[in-house]
Amino acid sequence: MLRFVLDTNVVLDLFHWANTDAVPIMAALEAGQIECFADERTLDELQRVLTYPQLKMTPDMISERYARYSGLIQLVPPGEAPHLPRCKDRDDQKFLELAARCAANVLVSKDKALLRLRGRTTLAFQIMKPAAASALLAG
């Protein structure tokens, strides 16, 4: 079974925007065809982002989206990640570390700083955009 880590923007694509590129990921997650991992730091970021005014979410919507996501993921305890490249955006380093700690196959992101690391370094997981991850699931 494929093991995924989703960055916060991708979680929003799945649970708030219903972005078409991410629909196959959501379907696979809900059907139990992939495993998805998060940790305290990535969940904290999600909780913070869900309150951003531009998302126009009520407290009930925030609770519902957070509960749906956290009910579908496996929580990874804190720990040390193996030596990893430094992401230019320090806020995104936690997703690299999580992907390494949980032995993910894929880190799904739309973040330019994370995507820039593809092919530049040897990682035990792939970094890909939602459309590529969806294509991987269809393949």
N, CA, C and O atoms as CSV, one atom per row, in Angstrom:
chain,resi,resn,atom,element,x,y,z
A,1,MET,N,N,0.846,-1.185,0.000
A,1,MET,CA,C,0.000,0.000,0.000
A,1,MET,C,C,0.885,1.240,0.000
A,1,MET,O,O,1.862,1.312,0.746
A,2,LEU,N,N,0.544,2.211,-0.835
A,2,LEU,CA,C,1.331,3.444,-0.911
A,2,LEU,C,C,1.115,4.287,0.341
A,2,LEU,O,O,0.015,4.354,0.889
A,3,ARG,N,N,2.191,4.922,0.772
A,3,ARG,CA,C,2.190,5.759,1.971
A,3,ARG,C,C,2.387,7.211,1.541
A,3,ARG,O,O,3.392,7.545,0.914
A,4,PHE,N,N,1.430,8.066,1.878
A,4,PHE,CA,C,1.437,9.457,1.449
A,4,PHE,C,C,1.594,10.407,2.630
A,4,PHE,O,O,1.123,10.137,3.735
A,5,VAL,N,N,2.268,11.524,2.370
A,5,VAL,CA,C,2.242,12.699,3.240
A,5,VAL,C,C,1.719,13.826,2.365
A,5,VAL,O,O,2.190,14.014,1.243
A,6,LEU,N,N,0.754,14.573,2.870
A,6,LEU,CA,C,0.147,15.681,2.132
A,6,LEU,C,C,0.512,16.990,2.826
A,6,LEU,O,O,0.365,17.118,4.042
A,7,ASP,N,N,0.988,17.959,2.046
A,7,ASP,CA,C,1.239,19.249,2.687
A,7,ASP,C,C,-0.105,19.946,2.921
A,7,ASP,O,O,-1.137,19.500,2.421
A,8,THR,N,N,-0.083,21.024,3.673
A,8,THR,CA,C,-1.315,21.681,4.105
A,8,THR,C,C,-2.153,22.175,2.932
A,8,THR,O,O,-3.379,22.064,2.968
A,9,ASN,N,N,-1.519,22.721,1.890
A,9,ASN,CA,C,-2.296,23.187,0.737
A,9,ASN,C,C,-3.016,22.039,0.043
A,9,ASN,O,O,-4.130,22.211,-0.452
A,10,VAL,N,N,-2.394,20.884,0.004
A,10,VAL,CA,C,-3.031,19.719,-0.619
A,10,VAL,C,C,-4.197,19.237,0.242
A,10,VAL,O,O,-5.230,18.829,-0.290
A,11,VAL,N,N,-4.042,19.279,1.562
A,11,VAL,CA,C,-5.153,18.922,2.448
A,11,VAL,C,C,-6.333,19.859,2.182
A,11,VAL,O,O,-7.480,19.415,2.131
A,12,LEU,N,N,-6.054,21.151,2.012
A,12,LEU,CA,C,-7.127,22.099,1.684
A,12,LEU,C,C,-7.755,21.757,0.339
A,12,LEU,O,O,-8.974,21.838,0.183
A,13,ASP,N,N,-6.924,21.371,-0.639
A,13,ASP,CA,C,-7.455,20.963,-1.944
A,13,ASP,C,C,-8.446,19.806,-1.792
A,13,ASP,O,O,-9.485,19.776,-2.450
A,14,LEU,N,N,-8.116,18.874,-0.931
A,14,LEU,CA,C,-8.963,17.691,-0.744
A,14,LEU,C,C,-10.226,18.000,0.056
A,14,LEU,O,O,-11.329,17.632,-0.348
A,15,PHE,N,N,-10.061,18.674,1.184
A,15,PHE,CA,C,-11.143,18.792,2.146
A,15,PHE,C,C,-11.901,20.119,2.093
A,15,PHE,O,O,-12.942,20.252,2.736
A,16,HIS,N,N,-11.407,21.089,1.348
A,16,HIS,CA,C,-12.109,22.377,1.286
A,16,HIS,C,C,-12.447,22.767,-0.147
A,16,HIS,O,O,-13.596,23.076,-0.460
A,17,TRP,N,N,-11.453,22.751,-1.004
A,17,TRP,CA,C,-11.663,23.218,-2.380
A,17,TRP,C,C,-12.169,22.130,-3.320
A,17,TRP,O,O,-12.703,22.449,-4.383
A,18,ALA,N,N,-12.021,20.869,-2.968
A,18,ALA,CA,C,-12.372,19.739,-3.848
A,18,ALA,C,C,-11.705,19.906,-5.218
A,18,ALA,O,O,-12.346,19.728,-6.254
A,19,ASN,N,N,-10.426,20.247,-5.212
A,19,ASN,CA,C,-9.638,20.444,-6.429
A,19,ASN,C,C,-9.621,19.155,-7.249
A,19,ASN,O,O,-9.336,18.078,-6.725
A,20,THR,N,N,-9.929,19.278,-8.536
A,20,THR,CA,C,-10.045,18.091,-9.386
A,20,THR,C,C,-8.743,17.296,-9.460
A,20,THR,O,O,-8.782,16.072,-9.584
A,21,ASP,N,N,-7.589,17.965,-9.386
A,21,ASP,CA,C,-6.310,17.243,-9.413
A,21,ASP,C,C,-6.173,16.308,-8.212
A,21,ASP,O,O,-5.466,15.302,-8.279
A,22,ALA,N,N,-6.845,16.641,-7.125
A,22,ALA,CA,C,-6.689,15.884,-5.883
A,22,ALA,C,C,-7.819,14.882,-5.638
A,22,ALA,O,O,-7.728,14.077,-4.711
A,23,VAL,N,N,-8.876,14.913,-6.447
A,23,VAL,CA,C,-10.025,14.026,-6.225
A,23,VAL,C,C,-9.626,12.550,-6.155
A,23,VAL,O,O,-10.108,11.848,-5.266
A,24,PRO,N,N,-8.759,12.040,-7.061
A,24,PRO,CA,C,-8.373,10.626,-6.951
A,24,PRO,C,C,-7.631,10.304,-5.646
A,24,PRO,O,O,-7.743,9.190,-5.133
A,25,ILE,N,N,-6.886,11.256,-5.114
A,25,ILE,CA,C,-6.194,11.049,-3.838
A,25,ILE,C,C,-7.232,10.903,-2.728
A,25,ILE,O,O,-7.132,10.016,-1.880
A,26,MET,N,N,-8.227,11.784,-2.747
A,26,MET,CA,C,-9.291,11.741,-1.743
A,26,MET,C,C,-10.036,10.409,-1.824
A,26,MET,O,O,-10.313,9.784,-0.801
A,27,ALA,N,N,-10.356,9.982,-3.036
A,27,ALA,CA,C,-11.086,8.719,-3.216
A,27,ALA,C,C,-10.269,7.542,-2.684
A,27,ALA,O,O,-10.807,6.666,-2.007
A,28,ALA,N,N,-8.971,7.521,-2.990
A,28,ALA,CA,C,-8.099,6.429,-2.527
A,28,ALA,C,C,-7.962,6.451,-1.004
A,28,ALA,O,O,-7.925,5.401,-0.362
A,29,LEU,N,N,-7.886,7.645,-0.438
A,29,LEU,CA,C,-7.764,7.789,1.008
A,29,LEU,C,C,-9.034,7.281,1.703
A,29,LEU,O,O,-8.961,6.515,2.664
A,30,GLU,N,N,-10.186,7.715,1.209
A,30,GLU,CA,C,-11.455,7.302,1.816
A,30,GLU,C,C,-11.715,5.803,1.643
A,30,GLU,O,O,-12.354,5.177,2.489
A,31,ALA,N,N,-11.215,5.235,0.542
A,31,ALA,CA,C,-11.417,3.805,0.274
A,31,ALA,C,C,-10.383,2.927,0.990
A,31,ALA,O,O,-10.456,1.700,0.927
A,32,GLY,N,N,-9.419,3.563,1.671
A,32,GLY,CA,C,-8.393,2.811,2.374
A,32,GLY,C,C,-7.364,2.183,1.443
A,32,GLY,O,O,-6.716,1.200,1.799
A,33,GLN,N,N,-7.214,2.757,0.240
A,33,GLN,CA,C,-6.257,2.224,-0.739
A,33,GLN,C,C,-4.859,2.811,-0.563
A,33,GLN,O,O,-3.884,2.272,-1.086
A,34,ILE,N,N,-4.765,3.911,0.169
A,34,ILE,CA,C,-3.467,4.503,0.503
A,34,ILE,C,C,-3.466,4.800,1.999
A,34,ILE,O,O,-4.520,4.918,2.625
A,35,GLU,N,N,-2.277,4.918,2.553
A,35,GLU,CA,C,-2.134,5.351,3.938
A,35,GLU,C,C,-1.621,6.781,3.906
A,35,GLU,O,O,-0.769,7.132,3.091
A,36,CYS,N,N,-2.141,7.585,4.786
A,36,CYS,CA,C,-1.735,8.986,4.845
A,36,CYS,C,C,-1.269,9.276,6.277
A,36,CYS,O,O,-1.891,8.856,7.252
A,37,PHE,N,N,-0.153,10.006,6.367
A,37,PHE,CA,C,0.476,10.238,7.665
A,37,PHE,C,C,0.579,11.725,7.973
A,37,PHE,O,O,0.762,12.553,7.081
A,38,ALA,N,N,0.457,12.040,9.257
A,38,ALA,CA,C,0.635,13.405,9.744
A,38,ALA,C,C,1.275,13.306,11.125
A,38,ALA,O,O,1.315,12.238,11.736
A,39,ASP,N,N,1.770,14.434,11.596
A,39,ASP,CA,C,2.288,14.488,12.967
A,39,ASP,C,C,1.765,15.757,13.625
A,39,ASP,O,O,1.033,16.536,13.015
A,40,GLU,N,N,2.150,15.946,14.859
A,40,GLU,CA,C,1.651,17.081,15.619
A,40,GLU,C,C,1.928,18.413,14.922
A,40,GLU,O,O,1.063,19.287,14.881
A,41,ARG,N,N,3.135,18.564,14.376
A,41,ARG,CA,C,3.496,19.837,13.740
A,41,ARG,C,C,2.671,20.111,12.480
A,41,ARG,O,O,2.252,21.245,12.251
A,42,THR,N,N,2.435,19.077,11.661
A,42,THR,CA,C,1.660,19.308,10.432
A,42,THR,C,C,0.183,19.529,10.769
A,42,THR,O,O,-0.496,20.310,10.101
A,43,LEU,N,N,-0.314,18.846,11.800
A,43,LEU,CA,C,-1.704,19.067,12.217
A,43,LEU,C,C,-1.883,20.450,12.836
A,43,LEU,O,O,-2.914,21.092,12.632
A,44,ASP,N,N,-0.887,20.913,13.591
A,44,ASP,CA,C,-0.950,22.264,14.158
A,44,ASP,C,C,-1.030,23.305,13.046
A,44,ASP,O,O,-1.811,24.253,13.127
A,45,GLU,N,N,-0.214,23.121,12.007
A,45,GLU,CA,C,-0.245,24.059,10.887
A,45,GLU,C,C,-1.614,24.045,10.216
A,45,GLU,O,O,-2.165,25.099,9.901
A,46,LEU,N,N,-2.160,22.855,9.999
A,46,LEU,CA,C,-3.481,22.758,9.376
A,46,LEU,C,C,-4.524,23.482,10.216
A,46,LEU,O,O,-5.334,24.245,9.689
A,47,GLN,N,N,-4.502,23.242,11.517
A,47,GLN,CA,C,-5.480,23.883,12.403
A,47,GLN,C,C,-5.376,25.407,12.309
A,47,GLN,O,O,-6.393,26.101,12.293
A,48,ARG,N,N,-4.161,25.918,12.248
A,48,ARG,CA,C,-3.949,27.368,12.131
A,48,ARG,C,C,-4.457,27.890,10.784
A,48,ARG,O,O,-5.146,28.908,10.732
A,49,VAL,N,N,-4.119,27.198,9.705
A,49,VAL,CA,C,-4.488,27.648,8.358
A,49,VAL,C,C,-6.009,27.623,8.170
A,49,VAL,O,O,-6.569,28.490,7.499
A,50,LEU,N,N,-6.664,26.641,8.758
A,50,LEU,CA,C,-8.123,26.554,8.612
A,50,LEU,C,C,-8.842,27.787,9.148
A,50,LEU,O,O,-9.983,28.049,8.766
A,51,THR,N,N,-8.192,28.548,10.030
A,51,THR,CA,C,-8.822,29.749,10.598
A,51,THR,C,C,-8.565,31.002,9.757
A,51,THR,O,O,-9.088,32.069,10.081
A,52,TYR,N,N,-7.773,30.899,8.689
A,52,TYR,CA,C,-7.475,32.082,7.873
A,52,TYR,C,C,-8.773,32.673,7.318
A,52,TYR,O,O,-9.607,31.945,6.780
A,53,PRO,N,N,-8.944,33.998,7.448
A,53,PRO,CA,C,-10.187,34.641,7.007
A,53,PRO,C,C,-10.491,34.428,5.514
A,53,PRO,O,O,-11.658,34.346,5.130
A,54,GLN,N,N,-9.454,34.338,4.673
A,54,GLN,CA,C,-9.695,34.190,3.235
A,54,GLN,C,C,-10.381,32.864,2.880
A,54,GLN,O,O,-10.932,32.725,1.788
A,55,LEU,N,N,-10.349,31.892,3.798
A,55,LEU,CA,C,-11.035,30.619,3.550
A,55,LEU,C,C,-12.528,30.704,3.862
A,55,LEU,O,O,-13.311,29.846,3.455
A,56,LYS,N,N,-12.909,31.763,4.598
A,56,LYS,CA,C,-14.321,32.024,4.911
A,56,LYS,C,C,-15.031,30.807,5.525
A,56,LYS,O,O,-16.134,30.441,5.120
A,57,MET,N,N,-14.374,30.203,6.501
A,57,MET,CA,C,-14.954,29.029,7.160
A,57,MET,C,C,-15.533,29.403,8.515
A,57,MET,O,O,-14.951,30.188,9.264
A,58,THR,N,N,-16.674,28.832,8.808
A,58,THR,CA,C,-17.272,28.993,10.137
A,58,THR,C,C,-16.547,28.044,11.099
A,58,THR,O,O,-15.866,27.120,10.654
A,59,PRO,N,N,-16.684,28.262,12.401
A,59,PRO,CA,C,-16.079,27.330,13.352
A,59,PRO,C,C,-16.536,25.882,13.125
A,59,PRO,O,O,-15.737,24.958,13.275
A,60,ASP,N,N,-17.802,25.675,12.767
A,60,ASP,CA,C,-18.295,24.319,12.486
A,60,ASP,C,C,-17.596,23.715,11.265
A,60,ASP,O,O,-17.255,22.532,11.273
A,61,MET,N,N,-17.381,24.514,10.222
A,61,MET,CA,C,-16.688,24.023,9.023
A,61,MET,C,C,-15.242,23.647,9.359
A,61,MET,O,O,-14.729,22.629,8.894
A,62,ILE,N,N,-14.593,24.489,10.177
A,62,ILE,CA,C,-13.208,24.213,10.579
A,62,ILE,C,C,-13.147,22.887,11.326
A,62,ILE,O,O,-12.308,22.038,11.026
A,63,SER,N,N,-14.035,22.711,12.295
A,63,SER,CA,C,-14.056,21.477,13.083
A,63,SER,C,C,-14.328,20.265,12.199
A,63,SER,O,O,-13.680,19.228,12.348
A,64,GLU,N,N,-15.279,20.390,11.283
A,64,GLU,CA,C,-15.656,19.267,10.417
A,64,GLU,C,C,-14.500,18.862,9.519
A,64,GLU,O,O,-14.208,17.673,9.393
A,65,ARG,N,N,-13.835,19.829,8.889
A,65,ARG,CA,C,-12.729,19.509,7.978
A,65,ARG,C,C,-11.542,18.903,8.738
A,65,ARG,O,O,-10.920,17.943,8.281
A,66,TYR,N,N,-11.250,19.472,9.883
A,66,TYR,CA,C,-10.138,18.951,10.688
A,66,TYR,C,C,-10.449,17.524,11.156
A,66,TYR,O,O,-9.591,16.644,11.089
A,67,ALA,N,N,-11.660,17.304,11.621
A,67,ALA,CA,C,-12.058,15.976,12.116
A,67,ALA,C,C,-12.037,14.952,10.982
A,67,ALA,O,O,-11.586,13.824,11.183
A,68,ARG,N,N,-12.512,15.323,9.803
A,68,ARG,CA,C,-12.508,14.389,8.673
A,68,ARG,C,C,-11.087,13.990,8.306
A,68,ARG,O,O,-10.795,12.811,8.105
A,69,TYR,N,N,-10.199,14.993,8.221
A,69,TYR,CA,C,-8.814,14.699,7.860
A,69,TYR,C,C,-8.138,13.865,8.944
A,69,TYR,O,O,-7.526,12.839,8.646
A,70,SER,N,N,-8.242,14.297,10.194
A,70,SER,CA,C,-7.532,13.589,11.254
A,70,SER,C,C,-8.092,12.180,11.454
A,70,SER,O,O,-7.398,11.318,11.992
A,71,GLY,N,N,-9.320,11.935,11.036
A,71,GLY,CA,C,-9.885,10.597,11.115
A,71,GLY,C,C,-9.373,9.661,10.026
A,71,GLY,O,O,-9.543,8.445,10.124
A,72,LEU,N,N,-8.749,10.213,8.995
A,72,LEU,CA,C,-8.260,9.402,7.871
A,72,LEU,C,C,-6.749,9.190,7.886
A,72,LEU,O,O,-6.218,8.407,7.099
A,73,ILE,N,N,-6.063,9.887,8.780
A,73,ILE,CA,C,-4.596,9.803,8.793
A,73,ILE,C,C,-4.109,8.924,9.933
A,73,ILE,O,O,-4.844,8.611,10.870
A,74,GLN,N,N,-2.851,8.541,9.821
A,74,GLN,CA,C,-2.183,7.866,10.927
A,74,GLN,C,C,-1.216,8.866,11.540
A,74,GLN,O,O,-0.413,9.483,10.839
A,75,LEU,N,N,-1.300,9.014,12.827
A,75,LEU,CA,C,-0.464,9.975,13.541
A,75,LEU,C,C,0.913,9.372,13.804
A,75,LEU,O,O,1.032,8.272,14.344
A,76,VAL,N,N,1.939,10.104,13.416
A,76,VAL,CA,C,3.326,9.670,13.600
A,76,VAL,C,C,3.885,10.391,14.824
A,76,VAL,O,O,3.793,11.615,14.908
A,77,PRO,N,N,4.461,9.656,15.770
A,77,PRO,CA,C,5.025,10.315,16.949
A,77,PRO,C,C,6.233,11.180,16.568
A,77,PRO,O,O,6.875,10.932,15.548
A,78,PRO,N,N,6.540,12.184,17.377
A,78,PRO,CA,C,7.720,13.007,17.099
A,78,PRO,C,C,8.977,12.143,17.118
A,78,PRO,O,O,9.015,11.085,17.746
A,79,GLY,N,N,9.976,12.607,16.433
A,79,GLY,CA,C,11.227,11.860,16.419
A,79,GLY,C,C,12.227,12.523,15.496
A,79,GLY,O,O,11.946,13.547,14.874
A,80,GLU,N,N,13.368,11.935,15.424
A,80,GLU,CA,C,14.432,12.459,14.575
A,80,GLU,C,C,14.259,11.930,13.157
A,80,GLU,O,O,13.916,10.765,12.956
A,81,ALA,N,N,14.497,12.788,12.189
A,81,ALA,CA,C,14.485,12.374,10.788
A,81,ALA,C,C,15.928,12.145,10.373
A,81,ALA,O,O,16.843,12.793,10.880
A,82,PRO,N,N,16.122,11.216,9.446
A,82,PRO,CA,C,17.487,11.021,8.939
A,82,PRO,C,C,17.973,12.297,8.255
A,82,PRO,O,O,17.192,13.221,8.027
A,83,HIS,N,N,19.239,12.343,7.934
A,83,HIS,CA,C,19.797,13.529,7.281
A,83,HIS,C,C,19.010,13.838,6.005
A,83,HIS,O,O,18.856,12.984,5.132
A,84,LEU,N,N,18.526,15.054,5.919
A,84,LEU,CA,C,17.713,15.481,4.780
A,84,LEU,C,C,18.235,16.795,4.235
A,84,LEU,O,O,18.893,17.552,4.948
A,85,PRO,N,N,17.940,17.072,2.958
A,85,PRO,CA,C,18.302,18.387,2.435
A,85,PRO,C,C,17.483,19.459,3.150
A,85,PRO,O,O,16.405,19.181,3.675
A,86,ARG,N,N,17.994,20.662,3.164
A,86,ARG,CA,C,17.284,21.794,3.757
A,86,ARG,C,C,16.354,22.398,2.722
A,86,ARG,O,O,16.775,22.735,1.615
A,87,CYS,N,N,15.091,22.532,3.087
A,87,CYS,CA,C,14.129,23.199,2.221
A,87,CYS,C,C,14.306,24.702,2.417
A,87,CYS,O,O,14.464,25.166,3.547
A,88,LYS,N,N,14.280,25.470,1.318
A,88,LYS,CA,C,14.461,26.925,1.430
A,88,LYS,C,C,13.393,27.564,2.296
A,88,LYS,O,O,13.658,28.542,2.995
A,89,ASP,N,N,12.183,27.014,2.255
A,89,ASP,CA,C,11.095,27.508,3.097
A,89,ASP,C,C,11.103,26.669,4.380
A,89,ASP,O,O,10.679,25.513,4.375
A,90,ARG,N,N,11.583,27.253,5.463
A,90,ARG,CA,C,11.731,26.525,6.719
A,90,ARG,C,C,10.428,25.888,7.195
A,90,ARG,O,O,10.441,24.827,7.820
A,91,ASP,N,N,9.305,26.540,6.895
A,91,ASP,CA,C,7.997,26.007,7.298
A,91,ASP,C,C,7.689,24.674,6.634
A,91,ASP,O,O,6.872,23.905,7.142
A,92,ASP,N,N,8.330,24.391,5.511
A,92,ASP,CA,C,8.045,23.158,4.784
A,92,ASP,C,C,8.976,22.010,5.155
A,92,ASP,O,O,8.743,20.870,4.753
A,93,GLN,N,N,10.021,22.298,5.912
A,93,GLN,CA,C,10.964,21.255,6.315
A,93,GLN,C,C,10.256,20.130,7.068
A,93,GLN,O,O,10.630,18.964,6.952
A,94,LYS,N,N,9.232,20.490,7.839
A,94,LYS,CA,C,8.522,19.487,8.643
A,94,LYS,C,C,7.870,18.414,7.773
A,94,LYS,O,O,7.721,17.274,8.214
A,95,PHE,N,N,7.480,18.759,6.544
A,95,PHE,CA,C,6.865,17.765,5.659
A,95,PHE,C,C,7.914,16.786,5.130
A,95,PHE,O,O,7.643,15.593,4.994
A,96,LEU,N,N,9.113,17.296,4.831
A,96,LEU,CA,C,10.215,16.406,4.433
A,96,LEU,C,C,10.551,15.441,5.568
A,96,LEU,O,O,10.705,14.238,5.360
A,97,GLU,N,N,10.660,15.999,6.767
A,97,GLU,CA,C,11.017,15.176,7.926
A,97,GLU,C,C,9.958,14.121,8.212
A,97,GLU,O,O,10.286,12.973,8.515
A,98,LEU,N,N,8.688,14.507,8.117
A,98,LEU,CA,C,7.603,13.561,8.345
A,98,LEU,C,C,7.639,12.441,7.300
A,98,LEU,O,O,7.511,11.264,7.638
A,99,ALA,N,N,7.811,12.814,6.039
A,99,ALA,CA,C,7.848,11.804,4.965
A,99,ALA,C,C,8.984,10.807,5.211
A,99,ALA,O,O,8.818,9.608,4.992
A,100,ALA,N,N,10.123,11.300,5.661
A,100,ALA,CA,C,11.260,10.409,5.940
A,100,ALA,C,C,10.975,9.528,7.158
A,100,ALA,O,O,11.250,8.329,7.133
A,101,ARG,N,N,10.423,10.118,8.225
A,101,ARG,CA,C,10.179,9.364,9.462
A,101,ARG,C,C,9.146,8.262,9.299
A,101,ARG,O,O,9.251,7.217,9.941
A,102,CYS,N,N,8.136,8.485,8.439
A,102,CYS,CA,C,7.077,7.471,8.299
A,102,CYS,C,C,7.308,6.563,7.094
A,102,CYS,O,O,6.442,5.760,6.747
A,103,ALA,N,N,8.469,6.687,6.458
A,103,ALA,CA,C,8.801,5.876,5.278
A,103,ALA,C,C,7.749,6.031,4.189
A,103,ALA,O,O,7.289,5.048,3.609
A,104,ALA,N,N,7.374,7.285,3.916
A,104,ALA,CA,C,6.388,7.565,2.867
A,104,ALA,C,C,6.964,7.206,1.500
A,104,ALA,O,O,8.178,7.200,1.295
A,105,ASN,N,N,6.064,6.909,0.582
A,105,ASN,CA,C,6.447,6.736,-0.820
A,105,ASN,C,C,6.389,8.073,-1.545
A,105,ASN,O,O,7.193,8.358,-2.433
A,106,VAL,N,N,5.406,8.892,-1.137
A,106,VAL,CA,C,5.146,10.138,-1.852
A,106,VAL,C,C,4.837,11.265,-0.873
A,106,VAL,O,O,4.052,11.099,0.061
A,107,LEU,N,N,5.466,12.409,-1.103
A,107,LEU,CA,C,5.107,13.666,-0.446
A,107,LEU,C,C,4.389,14.486,-1.512
A,107,LEU,O,O,4.989,14.858,-2.521
A,108,VAL,N,N,3.118,14.766,-1.294
A,108,VAL,CA,C,2.321,15.498,-2.277
A,108,VAL,C,C,2.293,16.969,-1.872
A,108,VAL,O,O,1.877,17.321,-0.768
A,109,SER,N,N,2.747,17.815,-2.791
A,109,SER,CA,C,2.875,19.236,-2.479
A,109,SER,C,C,2.711,20.080,-3.735
A,109,SER,O,O,2.953,19.619,-4.850
A,110,LYS,N,N,2.294,21.330,-3.531
A,110,LYS,CA,C,2.300,22.311,-4.617
A,110,LYS,C,C,3.313,23.416,-4.310
A,110,LYS,O,O,3.426,24.398,-5.043
A,111,ASP,N,N,4.038,23.233,-3.221
A,111,ASP,CA,C,4.977,24.243,-2.765
A,111,ASP,C,C,6.244,24.247,-3.623
A,111,ASP,O,O,6.906,23.221,-3.781
A,112,LYS,N,N,6.561,25.401,-4.164
A,112,LYS,CA,C,7.722,25.506,-5.066
A,112,LYS,C,C,9.035,25.100,-4.386
A,112,LYS,O,O,9.881,24.451,-5.003
A,113,ALA,N,N,9.201,25.479,-3.125
A,113,ALA,CA,C,10.453,25.154,-2.425
A,113,ALA,C,C,10.615,23.642,-2.275
A,113,ALA,O,O,11.720,23.120,-2.427
A,114,LEU,N,N,9.541,22.948,-1.984
A,114,LEU,CA,C,9.621,21.485,-1.876
A,114,LEU,C,C,9.807,20.851,-3.256
A,114,LEU,O,O,10.631,19.952,-3.427
A,115,LEU,N,N,9.044,21.321,-4.225
A,115,LEU,CA,C,9.123,20.735,-5.568
A,115,LEU,C,C,10.508,20.928,-6.183
A,115,LEU,O,O,10.939,20.114,-6.999
A,116,ARG,N,N,11.204,21.990,-5.802
A,116,ARG,CA,C,12.562,22.239,-6.310
A,116,ARG,C,C,13.555,21.161,-5.886
A,116,ARG,O,O,14.590,20.980,-6.529
A,117,LEU,N,N,13.246,20.451,-4.814
A,117,LEU,CA,C,14.155,19.408,-4.314
A,117,LEU,C,C,14.086,18.123,-5.147
A,117,LEU,O,O,14.951,17.255,-5.025
A,118,ARG,N,N,13.059,18.004,-5.991
A,118,ARG,CA,C,12.931,16.787,-6.806
A,118,ARG,C,C,14.149,16.645,-7.710
A,118,ARG,O,O,14.543,17.585,-8.401
A,119,GLY,N,N,14.731,15.468,-7.691
A,119,GLY,CA,C,15.836,15.181,-8.594
A,119,GLY,C,C,17.169,15.793,-8.201
A,119,GLY,O,O,18.203,15.430,-8.762
A,120,ARG,N,N,17.164,16.711,-7.252
A,120,ARG,CA,C,18.420,17.354,-6.837
A,120,ARG,C,C,19.112,16.604,-5.725
A,120,ARG,O,O,20.275,16.856,-5.411
A,121,THR,N,N,18.397,15.697,-5.144
A,121,THR,CA,C,18.936,14.979,-4.003
A,121,THR,C,C,18.327,13.586,-3.982
A,121,THR,O,O,17.278,13.351,-4.582
A,122,THR,N,N,18.965,12.691,-3.313
A,122,THR,CA,C,18.434,11.332,-3.217
A,122,THR,C,C,17.578,11.227,-1.971
A,122,THR,O,O,18.075,11.292,-0.846
A,123,LEU,N,N,16.303,11.067,-2.187
A,123,LEU,CA,C,15.364,10.888,-1.090
A,123,LEU,C,C,14.744,9.501,-1.220
A,123,LEU,O,O,14.688,8.942,-2.315
A,124,ALA,N,N,14.289,8.959,-0.127
A,124,ALA,CA,C,13.659,7.637,-0.149
A,124,ALA,C,C,12.201,7.723,-0.605
A,124,ALA,O,O,11.514,6.705,-0.685
A,125,PHE,N,N,11.730,8.938,-0.903
A,125,PHE,CA,C,10.349,9.156,-1.341
A,125,PHE,C,C,10.351,10.156,-2.492
A,125,PHE,O,O,11.311,10.902,-2.686
A,126,GLN,N,N,9.263,10.156,-3.246
A,126,GLN,CA,C,9.111,11.105,-4.339
A,126,GLN,C,C,8.349,12.324,-3.843
A,126,GLN,O,O,7.511,12.222,-2.947
A,127,ILE,N,N,8.645,13.474,-4.431
A,127,ILE,CA,C,7.874,14.688,-4.174
A,127,ILE,C,C,7.128,14.982,-5.465
A,127,ILE,O,O,7.749,15.131,-6.517
A,128,MET,N,N,5.816,15.067,-5.398
A,128,MET,CA,C,5.051,15.319,-6.618
A,128,MET,C,C,3.829,16.179,-6.364
A,128,MET,O,O,3.311,16.261,-5.250
A,129,LYS,N,N,3.388,16.816,-7.435
A,129,LYS,CA,C,2.173,17.626,-7.392
A,129,LYS,C,C,0.961,16.699,-7.327
A,129,LYS,O,O,1.062,15.515,-7.650
A,130,PRO,N,N,-0.190,17.242,-6.904
A,130,PRO,CA,C,-1.397,16.414,-6.803
A,130,PRO,C,C,-1.759,15.677,-8.101
A,130,PRO,O,O,-2.146,14.510,-8.055
A,131,ALA,N,N,-1.639,16.334,-9.238
A,131,ALA,CA,C,-2.010,15.681,-10.509
A,131,ALA,C,C,-1.123,14.465,-10.775
A,131,ALA,O,O,-1.612,13.431,-11.230
A,132,ALA,N,N,0.182,14.582,-10.493
A,132,ALA,CA,C,1.102,13.466,-10.700
A,132,ALA,C,C,0.817,12.328,-9.725
A,132,ALA,O,O,0.881,11.155,-10.093
A,133,ALA,N,N,0.503,12.681,-8.476
A,133,ALA,CA,C,0.164,11.660,-7.481
A,133,ALA,C,C,-1.135,10.949,-7.867
A,133,ALA,O,O,-1.257,9.736,-7.692
A,134,SER,N,N,-2.095,11.697,-8.387
A,134,SER,CA,C,-3.347,11.097,-8.852
A,134,SER,C,C,-3.094,10.154,-10.020
A,134,SER,O,O,-3.688,9.079,-10.099
A,135,ALA,N,N,-2.205,10.562,-10.931
A,135,ALA,CA,C,-1.861,9.711,-12.069
A,135,ALA,C,C,-1.169,8.436,-11.605
A,135,ALA,O,O,-1.381,7.366,-12.175
A,136,LEU,N,N,-0.345,8.550,-10.575
A,136,LEU,CA,C,0.331,7.390,-10.000
A,136,LEU,C,C,-0.708,6.385,-9.464
A,136,LEU,O,O,-0.555,5.175,-9.626
A,137,LEU,N,N,-1.747,6.903,-8.833
A,137,LEU,CA,C,-2.801,6.041,-8.294
A,137,LEU,C,C,-3.592,5.362,-9.407
A,137,LEU,O,O,-4.023,4.217,-9.265
A,138,ALA,N,N,-3.778,6.071,-10.508
A,138,ALA,CA,C,-4.542,5.518,-11.637
A,138,ALA,C,C,-3.731,4.480,-12.390
A,138,ALA,O,O,-4.288,3.572,-13.006
A,139,GLY,N,N,-2.376,4.622,-12.336
A,139,GLY,CA,C,-1.486,3.763,-13.083
A,139,GLY,C,C,-1.500,2.381,-12.574
A,139,GLY,O,O,-0.795,1.522,-13.102
